[in-house]
């Protein structure tokens, strides 16, 4: 049950990261979403979504590894 909850916790930020990558890709091909008023704003929002999802997943993995004692001295 705990593993299922962990997967669900990681799925949501992962989905935001995928959405951010898609928004940045659509900006490069000049496909604008009706929600945003310009392409550069769409790219920035996509980049922020990607970074937030990446940092959340990285922090989750670092916290788990630190708790299990799998990290080197720098992260303890």
Secondary structure as the mmCIF struct_conf table of DSSP 4:
data_model
#
loop_
_struct_conf.conf_type_id
_struct_conf.id
_struct_conf.beg_label_comp_id
_struct_conf.beg_label_asym_id
_struct_conf.beg_label_seq_id
_struct_conf.end_label_comp_id
_struct_conf.end_label_asym_id
_struct_conf.end_label_seq_id
HELX_RH_AL_P HELX_RH_AL_P1 UNK A 2 UNK A 28
TURN_TY1_P TURN_TY1_P1 UNK A 29 UNK A 30
TURN_TY1_P TURN_TY1_P2 UNK A 34 UNK A 35
BEND BEND1 UNK A 36 UNK A 38
HELX_RH_AL_P HELX_RH_AL_P2 UNK A 39 UNK A 67
TURN_TY1_P TURN_TY1_P3 UNK A 68 UNK A 69
BEND BEND2 UNK A 71 UNK A 71
HELX_RH_3T_P HELX_RH_3T_P1 UNK A 73 UNK A 75
#
